[in-house]
Amino acid sequence: MPMIKTIANNVSTAATGVQGSPVALNTSPFLGGQAHEAILNLTAVPAGVTAKLQGHNAANGLGDAAPAAGDAGWYDVATLTSASLLKQEIADLPAWIRTNITAAAAGNLTVTLEGVQ
């Protein structure tokens, strides 16, 4: 049975910057930092928008805080544009994941990860 984890839920793409809080990938089947994979599902990215799916490998246990927005450990996992496939494989999930809009235009975006246990 597939399991779904929402990374961004209908977030506005009208302004640049990190959208929402980082999501810890610390439950099965989304065990980030442990060579697990997932399927990225997204709504169509609005024309003119570039969204970066970014990861961080800081500790993500139950008591661990999310890395700061400006922490140098954030790296790009995937770049999403209007030409992106709506379903793609993400290999080697990070411990934390977030959505960062780097080029803005009017619209909304939903990003989920699908894992199979």
HUZIQUI-V956976 format. One record per helix or strand. SS is the DSSP state (H for helix, E for strand). FROM is the first residue (numbers start at 1). TO is the last residue. If there is no record, write none. Layout:
SS_FROM_TO, SS_FROM_TO
This chain:
E_2_12, E_17_24, E_26_27, E_30_31, E_38_42, E_50_56, E_75_80, E_87_90, E_96_103, E_108_116
